[in-house]
Amino acid sequence: GQNIDQPTEMTATEGAIVQINCTYQTSGFNGLFWYQQHAGEAPTFLSYNVLDGLEEKGRFSSFLSRSKGYSYLLLKELQMKDSASYLCAVRLRSYTGGGNKLTFGTGTQLKVEL
Amino acid sequence: NAGVTQTPKFQVLKTGQSMTLQCAQDMNHEYMSWYRQDPGMGLRLIHYSVGAGITDQGEVPNGYNVSRSTTEDFPLRLLSAAPSQTSVYFCASSYSFRGSSYNEQFFGPGTRLTVL
């Protein structure tokens, strides 16, 4: 089956850097997404990796190692508004002619403190 | 553009009742999907569609039906509601979800459903 693991909770200080890890064991890997979800709201897209390496986007960066089944999301210069749940999602290739499917981890609840 | 819209925002049902959760998008997206989100379980795929007239099952399809008669709309039907279907339901869409090309999924605001 498909398995995606993330830490349940993390706490960090405003202005600091935090790294949220995601490991996955899946068949038919076809890309990895990171989403941010504030309480009571819908998930919003942060980043996408399909090849190994680092993708940087402002204060957010995401890294992927396909051989290790590992990704991380790096958040720099943390702000209070970054307190949210961060969801790792793996896109799985469909062999039935339909579209690819997205499988989510359970999310990491990040709390940013003063 | 309104993006992805969902109605209703909140709903309370009694066990055995049926209802339809509505989802619409105005971005001409090919791919649409339904997820449920439960505490500690993450988002789980219920059904998805790669275009009008084409649907397929996701991870947790039992108790739910879908159809896709137009590109814009993708309703989710609960045939006979059960307390286990109490959840937050999200609809999402993207331009395409084939190959390995980047295509962001846009999520609707969600429907919070309680089944008593």
Interface residues (C-beta under 8 A of the other chain):
Chain A: N30 G31 F33 E41 A42 P43 T44 F45 Y48 V50 L87 A89 R91 R93 T96 G98 G99 N100 K101 L102 T103 F104 G105 T106 G107
Chain B: E30 Y31 S33 Y35 G40 M41 G42 L43 R44 L45 Y48 V50 I54 D56 G58 E59 F90 S96 F97 R98 G99 S100 Y102 E104 Q105 F106 F107 G108 P109 G110
